[in-house]
Amino acid sequence: MRTANPALSAKTFENLPYAGTGDELMTLEGTVNKTALLFLLLLLAAIWTWNIFFTTNDFSAVLPWMMGGALGGLAVGFLIAFKKEWSAVTAPIYAVLQGLFLGGLSAMMEFKYEGIVIQAVGLTFGTFAMVLFAYKTKIIQATENFKLGVFAATGGIALVYMVSMVLGFFGIHIPFIHDSGLFGIGFSLFVVVIAAMNLVLDFDFIEQGANNNAPKFMEWYSAFGLMVTLIWLYVEILRLLAKLREHK
């Protein structure tokens, strides 16, 4: 199996301990429940930093929470990837940390572009629902060629972002990534589509894990992996909507 999501890579279900039987096995229902719990924790943390920003209207008041959430989330994400069996504890921590970051980011975007957050949230969950429907009805199938194409596109996007970040340290700007011209909007739209297609791979991988009798803790790990994709999709939709607002 191949997936572009690094949290749900082709080796995710390899070299796992014997799962046992019955309640010790991963299930789709269990994964769905744990995903819902992680997003509840993320939402509560996001509300915290959102309220801080709109109470103070001060970027500096929310910046430490955002930085702590972003850097802490990155560190915990790496820990989860290497210690899957700890994910029942670390995945909720990751959700809270990402919530701190996303709440502050969302508040600042809402301050600059009124109404953008509700649009981004609606589009994110609407996209999730449509992709899930397309996957369940086999309109979109996770064939090997499909997986390879999404994997390659995701890797290309990651490379472009990495190069942009490195060049940014030297004061070099790649305009088509950040600008609100037609090329910049087209790039963001492409990234949103690829992020959405990663959901297909995540759905397929989680289903394969349940069918292959993975151990119970993989429900937490798989929920974490799905959340990584959804967070990426939400942030990219925010960027796209912001570009569209500026283009007008």
Backbone bond lengths (Angstrom), bond angles and torsions (degrees), N, CA, C in turn:
res aa  C-N    CA-C-N  psi(-1)  N-CA   C-N-CA  omega(-1)  CA-C   N-CA-C  phi
1 M - - - 1.464 - - 1.526 110.07 -
2 R 1.331 116.51 143.19 1.461 121.63 179.29 1.517 108.66 -127.62
3 T 1.327 116.27 137.42 1.445 120.33 174.02 1.511 109.45 -143.24
4 A 1.342 116.72 146.25 1.454 120.44 -179.32 1.516 111.80 -78.52
5 N 1.301 118.24 -20.10 1.455 121.75 178.67 1.520 108.89 -71.04
6 P 1.361 118.75 117.13 1.458 119.85 -177.44 1.522 113.11 -62.79
7 A 1.329 117.31 -24.41 1.459 119.69 177.67 1.519 111.97 -73.60
8 L 1.333 116.67 -23.11 1.461 121.26 179.66 1.523 108.91 -122.25
9 S 1.317 115.56 58.14 1.453 120.54 -177.02 1.516 110.86 -76.95
10 A 1.308 115.55 176.27 1.456 121.15 -176.03 1.521 112.63 -63.97
11 K 1.329 117.11 -18.76 1.459 120.30 -177.45 1.529 112.76 -102.70
12 T 1.327 116.42 7.88 1.459 119.73 -174.59 1.518 112.73 -56.65
13 F 1.323 117.22 -44.30 1.454 120.43 -174.54 1.532 113.06 -95.81
14 E 1.349 115.82 10.87 1.454 119.10 177.68 1.524 110.48 -87.88
15 N 1.329 116.58 150.63 1.464 123.84 174.27 1.521 112.96 57.52
16 L 1.339 116.13 33.32 1.458 120.23 175.85 1.517 109.30 -88.29
17 P 1.344 116.93 153.21 1.464 118.65 177.67 1.519 111.47 -66.30
18 Y 1.316 116.29 158.58 1.456 121.20 179.21 1.521 109.80 -57.87
19 A 1.322 116.68 131.03 1.462 120.51 -171.48 1.517 113.10 -83.18
20 G 1.312 118.10 -25.55 1.451 119.73 -175.20 1.513 110.70 88.70
21 T 1.316 116.96 -144.99 1.464 121.61 -177.94 1.520 110.75 -138.47
22 G 1.337 115.25 168.27 1.460 121.77 172.22 1.511 113.54 59.33
23 D 1.331 117.06 -121.93 1.454 122.75 -175.08 1.526 113.17 -67.75
24 E 1.310 117.72 -8.91 1.457 121.07 -179.93 1.533 112.23 -88.13
25 L 1.339 116.90 -0.11 1.458 121.15 -176.17 1.528 111.69 -101.97
26 M 1.304 115.36 149.91 1.459 122.78 174.95 1.525 109.78 -69.73
27 T 1.343 117.02 138.99 1.457 122.35 176.42 1.528 109.53 -132.08
28 L 1.319 115.97 159.03 1.463 120.45 176.50 1.526 110.56 -64.85
29 E 1.326 116.58 -42.06 1.465 120.45 -179.70 1.524 110.65 -61.67
30 G 1.326 116.31 -43.25 1.456 119.84 179.07 1.517 111.93 -63.19
31 T 1.327 116.85 -38.98 1.456 120.96 178.69 1.520 111.42 -66.04
32 V 1.332 116.65 -41.27 1.461 121.32 177.89 1.529 110.49 -61.86
33 N 1.328 117.01 -45.31 1.466 121.22 -179.82 1.529 111.42 -61.91
34 K 1.301 116.22 -41.70 1.469 119.70 -178.81 1.525 111.03 -71.85
35 T 1.325 117.07 -34.21 1.464 119.95 174.95 1.525 110.43 -62.63
36 A 1.322 116.51 -42.48 1.469 120.88 178.44 1.527 110.78 -62.25
37 L 1.328 117.30 -40.42 1.464 120.76 179.67 1.531 110.77 -66.00
38 L 1.319 117.12 -41.81 1.464 120.12 178.96 1.525 111.27 -62.39
39 F 1.325 116.74 -39.38 1.461 119.17 179.97 1.526 111.83 -72.67
40 L 1.316 117.42 -28.40 1.458 119.89 174.01 1.524 109.79 -65.65
41 L 1.319 117.17 -44.63 1.468 120.87 177.36 1.522 110.93 -62.49
42 L 1.331 116.40 -42.21 1.466 120.45 177.87 1.522 110.58 -60.85
43 L 1.323 117.15 -42.99 1.462 121.46 -178.65 1.526 111.37 -64.00
44 L 1.331 117.26 -43.20 1.466 120.59 -179.67 1.522 110.80 -63.28
45 A 1.327 117.14 -41.89 1.462 120.41 178.28 1.526 110.82 -67.39
46 A 1.337 116.56 -38.24 1.466 120.52 179.38 1.526 110.98 -64.54
47 I 1.318 117.09 -38.47 1.461 120.76 178.13 1.529 110.49 -61.81
48 W 1.323 116.00 -35.86 1.470 121.21 -179.94 1.533 110.87 -60.49
49 T 1.331 117.60 -54.25 1.463 119.45 -178.10 1.529 111.73 -72.64
50 W 1.315 117.10 -30.56 1.473 120.54 174.70 1.528 109.93 -59.08
51 N 1.328 116.94 -47.05 1.466 121.49 -179.14 1.524 111.57 -66.28
52 I 1.320 117.19 -36.90 1.466 119.85 177.94 1.520 110.11 -59.77
53 F 1.321 116.77 -45.64 1.469 120.02 -177.59 1.520 111.09 -64.97
54 F 1.326 117.49 -47.06 1.462 119.48 -174.80 1.520 112.53 -79.51
55 T 1.326 117.06 -13.27 1.462 120.11 173.13 1.518 110.90 -80.15
56 T 1.328 115.64 -37.61 1.469 120.22 -176.53 1.527 113.34 -101.29
57 N 1.345 117.47 -23.64 1.468 122.31 -171.62 1.530 110.82 52.16
58 D 1.317 114.35 34.80 1.463 120.80 -175.89 1.524 109.21 -127.02
59 F 1.331 116.20 115.99 1.463 120.64 -179.69 1.523 111.61 -60.68
60 S 1.335 116.64 -37.82 1.463 119.95 -177.22 1.527 112.28 -65.82
61 A 1.334 117.46 -23.83 1.459 120.05 -179.62 1.525 112.21 -72.85
62 V 1.317 115.89 -30.36 1.457 120.13 -177.55 1.520 112.86 -99.24
63 L 1.336 117.17 -16.80 1.465 120.77 -176.31 1.530 113.61 -58.25
64 P 1.348 120.37 -44.21 1.471 118.86 179.30 1.528 112.94 -61.02
65 W 1.325 117.25 -36.87 1.464 120.63 177.82 1.526 110.39 -66.88
66 M 1.329 116.26 -42.06 1.460 120.13 179.77 1.526 111.37 -64.65
67 M 1.331 116.89 -46.80 1.456 120.74 -179.53 1.524 111.09 -64.54
68 G 1.327 115.35 -42.09 1.464 119.06 177.63 1.517 111.41 -62.61
69 G 1.331 115.83 -40.60 1.461 119.70 178.86 1.513 112.20 -67.12
70 A 1.340 116.93 -42.68 1.460 120.73 -177.73 1.525 111.50 -67.76
71 L 1.327 116.62 -50.51 1.464 120.36 -178.15 1.526 111.66 -70.52
72 G 1.334 115.74 -40.62 1.462 119.42 178.07 1.514 111.08 -65.66
73 G 1.338 116.92 -40.33 1.451 120.69 178.40 1.516 111.67 -62.93
74 L 1.341 116.09 -39.29 1.468 120.05 178.49 1.525 110.46 -63.66
75 A 1.332 116.31 -44.51 1.469 120.34 -179.51 1.524 111.24 -64.42
76 V 1.330 116.45 -45.32 1.466 120.00 -179.51 1.523 110.43 -67.08
77 G 1.336 116.65 -35.11 1.459 120.02 177.44 1.520 111.91 -60.13
78 F 1.334 116.44 -42.80 1.468 119.81 176.44 1.521 111.10 -64.56
79 L 1.341 116.56 -38.93 1.462 120.24 178.68 1.523 110.96 -62.75
80 I 1.326 116.56 -42.07 1.462 120.63 178.56 1.524 110.70 -61.90
81 A 1.338 116.27 -41.23 1.462 120.14 -178.53 1.520 111.90 -61.89
82 F 1.334 116.61 -34.95 1.461 120.08 -177.47 1.522 112.78 -91.66
83 K 1.327 117.12 -23.23 1.465 121.21 -178.63 1.527 109.04 -127.12
84 K 1.325 115.61 72.56 1.461 120.55 -177.62 1.521 112.21 -58.22
85 E 1.329 116.30 -36.46 1.466 120.23 -175.71 1.529 112.57 -67.44
86 W 1.330 117.98 -13.07 1.461 121.38 176.56 1.522 112.26 -91.67
87 S 1.315 117.85 0.19 1.464 121.23 -168.60 1.526 114.06 -64.64
88 A 1.324 118.49 -20.82 1.467 119.38 177.00 1.522 111.01 -63.56
89 V 1.328 116.61 -25.71 1.470 121.89 177.01 1.517 111.25 -99.21
90 T 1.325 116.69 -45.39 1.469 120.09 -173.37 1.521 113.92 -75.45
91 A 1.340 117.76 -31.25 1.469 119.26 179.73 1.530 111.82 -63.48
92 P 1.348 119.85 -44.47 1.470 118.98 175.24 1.532 112.61 -61.89
93 I 1.335 117.24 -36.73 1.464 119.65 177.21 1.526 109.90 -62.96
94 Y 1.325 116.15 -42.96 1.466 121.22 177.97 1.529 110.16 -59.32
95 A 1.327 117.10 -43.23 1.461 121.02 -178.60 1.527 111.18 -61.68
96 V 1.330 117.09 -42.12 1.470 120.98 179.48 1.530 110.58 -65.20
97 L 1.325 116.65 -44.54 1.462 120.47 -179.19 1.531 111.41 -63.50
98 Q 1.334 116.56 -43.74 1.459 119.15 177.89 1.523 111.31 -66.29
99 G 1.318 117.09 -32.54 1.452 120.57 176.52 1.520 111.98 -63.28
100 L 1.345 117.02 -40.15 1.462 120.76 177.35 1.529 110.72 -59.99
101 F 1.331 115.62 -43.36 1.464 120.06 179.57 1.532 111.65 -67.43
102 L 1.332 116.10 -49.11 1.460 119.78 -175.13 1.525 111.95 -68.17
103 G 1.327 117.40 -32.68 1.453 119.82 178.34 1.516 111.51 -63.84
104 G 1.338 116.38 -44.40 1.460 120.22 177.76 1.516 112.04 -66.71
105 L 1.337 116.58 -44.37 1.464 120.67 178.70 1.522 110.77 -60.55
106 S 1.312 116.31 -46.07 1.464 120.92 -178.81 1.523 111.37 -62.97
107 A 1.339 116.49 -40.32 1.465 120.42 -179.46 1.524 110.81 -63.50
108 M 1.322 116.67 -42.81 1.464 119.66 -179.94 1.530 111.39 -67.69
109 M 1.328 116.58 -38.08 1.463 119.42 177.09 1.525 110.89 -66.73
110 E 1.328 116.44 -38.48 1.469 120.60 178.84 1.525 110.71 -66.34
111 F 1.330 116.51 -37.48 1.469 121.14 178.90 1.527 110.61 -62.82
112 K 1.330 116.00 -37.83 1.465 120.90 -177.73 1.522 112.12 -84.42
113 Y 1.335 116.26 -37.42 1.471 121.05 -177.93 1.532 108.29 -127.98
114 E 1.294 116.58 90.38 1.469 120.95 -174.93 1.529 111.46 -57.70
115 G 1.330 116.06 130.76 1.454 121.87 177.76 1.518 115.03 88.61
116 I 1.340 117.41 -1.70 1.462 119.72 -173.65 1.530 112.43 -72.46
117 V 1.325 116.83 -31.34 1.466 119.65 -174.94 1.520 111.51 -69.42
118 I 1.315 117.55 -44.79 1.465 119.41 179.29 1.521 110.70 -64.06
119 Q 1.328 116.75 -33.92 1.460 120.30 175.88 1.530 110.61 -65.97
120 A 1.328 116.67 -44.18 1.467 120.66 -178.77 1.521 111.17 -66.13
121 V 1.323 116.59 -41.64 1.466 119.96 178.63 1.526 110.31 -63.59
122 G 1.333 116.35 -45.97 1.458 120.28 179.60 1.521 112.35 -61.36
123 L 1.327 116.56 -43.08 1.465 120.33 179.37 1.528 111.47 -67.79
124 T 1.328 116.99 -35.88 1.466 120.15 179.55 1.520 110.87 -64.30
125 F 1.316 116.84 -50.97 1.464 119.26 -178.19 1.522 111.80 -74.01
126 G 1.342 116.49 -29.25 1.450 118.71 173.84 1.520 111.29 -65.52
127 T 1.328 116.33 -42.07 1.464 120.57 176.72 1.523 110.74 -63.64
128 F 1.319 116.20 -43.35 1.470 120.93 177.73 1.524 110.92 -56.74
129 A 1.336 116.32 -46.50 1.459 120.72 -178.62 1.530 111.69 -65.19
130 M 1.316 116.88 -42.34 1.465 120.22 -179.17 1.523 111.87 -66.86
131 V 1.338 116.29 -41.85 1.464 119.60 179.71 1.525 110.27 -67.12
132 L 1.331 117.24 -40.06 1.462 120.27 177.42 1.524 110.85 -62.28
133 F 1.345 116.46 -42.54 1.465 120.42 177.95 1.530 110.33 -62.44
134 A 1.328 116.23 -44.87 1.460 120.24 -179.93 1.529 111.16 -63.02
135 Y 1.322 116.14 -35.65 1.472 120.15 179.38 1.526 110.93 -71.59
136 K 1.327 117.53 -45.51 1.461 120.94 -177.29 1.516 112.27 -67.84
137 T 1.334 116.95 -31.58 1.465 120.73 179.58 1.528 111.78 -91.97
138 K 1.342 115.99 3.04 1.470 123.26 176.96 1.521 113.32 64.86
139 I 1.354 116.10 22.05 1.459 119.04 171.47 1.534 108.87 -64.98
140 I 1.323 114.44 -39.65 1.465 121.24 173.01 1.518 107.33 -115.53
141 Q 1.309 117.42 127.48 1.459 121.81 179.97 1.521 109.79 -119.19
142 A 1.307 114.67 140.00 1.461 120.88 -177.65 1.526 110.06 -83.73
143 T 1.334 115.99 68.03 1.461 120.73 176.93 1.533 109.16 -73.35
144 E 1.312 116.34 166.77 1.459 119.92 -179.46 1.526 111.43 -62.68
145 N 1.331 117.36 -38.56 1.469 120.20 178.44 1.523 111.20 -66.91
146 F 1.333 116.23 -39.43 1.459 120.95 176.81 1.527 110.28 -61.28
147 K 1.328 115.77 -46.82 1.460 120.57 179.89 1.517 111.37 -61.18
148 L 1.329 116.12 -42.97 1.457 120.49 -179.17 1.526 111.10 -63.83
149 G 1.352 116.94 -41.38 1.456 120.96 179.46 1.518 112.25 -64.00
150 V 1.330 116.66 -45.42 1.465 120.80 179.65 1.524 110.33 -66.11
151 F 1.324 115.97 -40.55 1.466 120.95 178.67 1.530 110.42 -59.76
152 A 1.330 116.83 -46.06 1.463 121.26 -179.20 1.527 111.32 -64.93
153 A 1.337 116.82 -43.53 1.463 120.80 -179.53 1.529 111.12 -65.07
154 T 1.331 116.52 -41.38 1.460 120.38 179.23 1.520 110.95 -65.03
155 G 1.327 116.35 -41.68 1.455 119.81 176.74 1.519 112.32 -62.72
156 G 1.331 116.56 -38.73 1.458 120.51 177.39 1.518 112.10 -63.88
157 I 1.320 116.47 -42.17 1.469 120.96 178.28 1.522 110.39 -63.38
158 A 1.330 116.11 -44.57 1.461 120.29 178.82 1.525 110.74 -59.84
159 L 1.333 116.94 -39.95 1.461 121.04 179.55 1.522 111.27 -65.67
160 V 1.326 116.52 -43.02 1.470 120.21 178.84 1.520 110.81 -61.80
161 Y 1.326 116.77 -44.43 1.466 120.34 179.12 1.527 111.32 -64.18
162 M 1.330 116.95 -38.93 1.455 120.89 -179.71 1.526 110.44 -65.81
163 V 1.335 116.26 -45.00 1.471 120.35 178.49 1.525 110.25 -62.45
164 S 1.330 116.24 -41.90 1.461 120.48 178.75 1.525 111.40 -60.71
165 M 1.342 116.78 -41.00 1.459 121.28 -179.64 1.530 110.96 -65.55
166 V 1.338 116.05 -44.82 1.464 120.26 -179.84 1.518 110.91 -64.06
167 L 1.342 116.48 -45.23 1.461 120.00 179.50 1.525 111.85 -64.53
168 G 1.342 115.55 -30.63 1.453 119.76 179.20 1.515 112.97 -61.77
169 F 1.337 116.52 -31.25 1.463 120.02 177.40 1.525 111.90 -65.01
170 F 1.331 116.08 -22.69 1.464 121.18 -179.74 1.529 111.69 -103.73
171 G 1.331 116.04 12.16 1.452 120.22 176.91 1.516 114.57 77.04
172 I 1.340 116.60 16.00 1.465 120.50 179.78 1.518 108.86 -97.82
173 H 1.307 117.21 129.18 1.460 123.13 -173.64 1.526 110.28 -111.09
174 I 1.341 116.57 130.11 1.465 120.81 173.60 1.528 106.98 -97.08
175 P 1.324 118.74 103.06 1.463 121.64 -168.71 1.523 114.98 -62.81
176 F 1.323 119.04 -38.68 1.457 118.79 -171.20 1.518 113.24 -69.02
177 I 1.331 118.50 -15.72 1.461 120.58 178.49 1.521 110.64 -78.95
178 H 1.320 116.29 -41.48 1.464 121.11 -170.19 1.523 114.18 -106.09
179 D 1.306 118.95 -22.28 1.458 120.70 -175.24 1.521 112.10 -75.35
180 S 1.330 114.79 160.46 1.465 120.54 -176.45 1.523 112.73 -100.06
181 G 1.328 117.36 18.50 1.448 120.13 174.86 1.519 111.43 -73.91
182 L 1.321 115.94 178.04 1.464 119.73 -177.79 1.527 111.86 -61.00
183 F 1.336 116.93 -36.81 1.464 119.84 179.65 1.526 110.57 -66.87
184 G 1.336 116.50 -41.95 1.461 120.49 178.55 1.513 112.30 -65.06
185 I 1.337 116.68 -40.89 1.467 120.91 177.40 1.517 110.15 -64.84
186 G 1.337 116.14 -42.02 1.461 119.67 178.43 1.517 112.35 -62.22
187 F 1.339 116.16 -39.83 1.468 119.96 177.96 1.524 110.59 -63.02
188 S 1.324 117.23 -46.39 1.462 120.51 -179.82 1.526 111.32 -63.23
189 L 1.327 116.60 -39.15 1.459 120.25 177.80 1.527 110.65 -62.60
190 F 1.320 116.59 -41.03 1.467 121.12 177.22 1.525 110.79 -61.54
191 V 1.326 117.04 -42.91 1.466 120.71 -179.66 1.522 110.45 -64.86
192 V 1.329 117.36 -40.74 1.465 120.85 177.93 1.525 110.80 -60.66
193 V 1.333 117.28 -43.17 1.468 121.26 179.35 1.531 110.28 -62.38
194 I 1.327 117.38 -43.72 1.464 120.45 -179.65 1.524 110.56 -66.32
195 A 1.328 117.25 -39.85 1.462 120.06 176.83 1.524 110.23 -60.83
196 A 1.326 117.04 -42.11 1.463 121.09 178.18 1.520 111.37 -63.85
197 M 1.327 117.26 -39.58 1.464 120.49 179.21 1.533 111.85 -66.96
198 N 1.323 116.33 -26.76 1.463 119.16 174.59 1.522 111.68 -63.43
199 L 1.336 116.77 -27.23 1.467 119.84 176.81 1.518 110.77 -61.76
200 V 1.330 117.26 -37.76 1.466 120.77 178.05 1.521 110.25 -59.49
201 L 1.328 115.70 -44.87 1.458 119.63 179.36 1.520 111.53 -65.40
202 D 1.330 116.30 -37.78 1.468 119.74 178.12 1.524 111.26 -64.75
203 F 1.343 116.81 -45.28 1.463 120.27 178.48 1.527 110.56 -58.52
204 D 1.319 115.52 -46.11 1.464 120.21 -178.85 1.520 111.07 -63.14
205 F 1.318 116.46 -42.30 1.453 119.65 -176.89 1.525 112.02 -67.86
206 I 1.337 116.09 -41.18 1.461 120.14 178.19 1.528 110.34 -63.85
207 E 1.322 116.46 -41.58 1.461 120.40 178.22 1.525 110.84 -62.61
208 Q 1.320 116.48 -41.66 1.459 120.11 178.48 1.528 110.91 -63.88
209 G 1.318 116.41 -39.12 1.463 119.59 178.73 1.510 112.35 -62.57
210 A 1.348 116.51 -42.63 1.462 120.17 178.09 1.525 110.83 -66.15
211 N 1.329 116.54 -40.44 1.471 119.86 179.79 1.524 112.48 -67.93
212 N 1.340 116.46 -26.94 1.461 120.67 -178.66 1.524 113.29 -93.09
213 N 1.335 116.13 12.32 1.473 121.20 175.43 1.526 112.77 58.75
214 A 1.325 116.50 48.94 1.463 120.99 175.30 1.529 109.12 -68.10
215 P 1.334 117.53 155.92 1.474 120.22 -179.67 1.525 112.14 -65.36
216 K 1.311 116.08 159.63 1.459 123.09 -172.20 1.526 112.98 -58.50
217 F 1.334 118.18 -37.49 1.464 119.26 -176.66 1.530 112.49 -64.49
218 M 1.338 116.69 -16.17 1.456 119.19 178.91 1.525 112.00 -70.44
219 E 1.335 117.85 -15.08 1.464 119.67 172.07 1.526 109.75 -61.66
220 W 1.330 117.01 -44.17 1.457 121.26 178.78 1.523 110.56 -65.41
221 Y 1.315 115.49 -43.69 1.455 119.59 -178.52 1.530 110.75 -65.18
222 S 1.324 117.01 -42.62 1.461 120.76 179.72 1.522 111.38 -67.09
223 A 1.339 116.88 -36.72 1.463 120.57 175.81 1.518 110.45 -63.58
224 F 1.318 116.56 -40.31 1.467 121.52 175.26 1.522 110.43 -60.54
225 G 1.325 117.60 -45.68 1.455 121.00 -179.21 1.518 112.62 -61.93
226 L 1.334 116.65 -41.49 1.460 120.64 178.20 1.524 110.63 -65.60
227 M 1.328 116.55 -37.31 1.452 120.07 179.87 1.522 111.34 -66.79
228 V 1.333 117.51 -35.57 1.464 121.11 176.78 1.531 109.94 -55.97
229 T 1.335 116.23 -45.87 1.463 120.14 -179.48 1.525 111.34 -66.39
230 L 1.313 117.83 -42.92 1.459 120.83 -178.20 1.529 112.01 -66.48
231 I 1.336 116.54 -37.59 1.460 119.72 176.38 1.524 110.28 -63.66
232 W 1.323 116.16 -44.08 1.465 120.80 177.17 1.528 110.40 -59.73
233 L 1.324 117.03 -44.71 1.461 121.17 -179.75 1.519 110.94 -61.58
234 Y 1.327 117.72 -44.00 1.461 121.63 -179.59 1.527 111.53 -62.33
235 V 1.324 116.90 -45.96 1.461 120.88 -179.04 1.528 110.76 -63.42
236 E 1.331 116.86 -40.39 1.467 119.79 179.93 1.527 111.52 -69.40
237 I 1.312 117.03 -35.13 1.472 119.85 175.79 1.530 110.02 -66.12
238 L 1.325 116.97 -40.19 1.463 120.38 175.26 1.530 110.81 -57.68
239 R 1.330 116.01 -45.69 1.471 120.71 179.93 1.525 110.62 -62.43
240 L 1.315 116.92 -42.81 1.461 120.82 -179.70 1.525 111.12 -63.78
241 L 1.327 117.02 -45.77 1.467 120.51 -179.80 1.529 110.73 -63.66
242 A 1.327 116.85 -38.72 1.465 119.87 178.30 1.528 110.96 -63.00
243 K 1.309 117.21 -41.78 1.471 120.83 177.71 1.523 111.05 -63.25
244 L 1.329 116.03 -40.25 1.470 119.91 179.55 1.532 110.15 -65.00
245 R 1.340 117.68 -38.87 1.456 120.41 178.22 1.527 110.24 -63.86
246 E 1.341 116.56 -43.36 1.461 120.45 -178.08 1.528 111.80 -69.87
247 H 1.329 115.90 -32.19 1.463 119.92 -178.90 1.526 111.78 -65.61
248 K 1.312 116.03 -30.92 1.468 119.18 179.77 1.517 111.45 -66.15
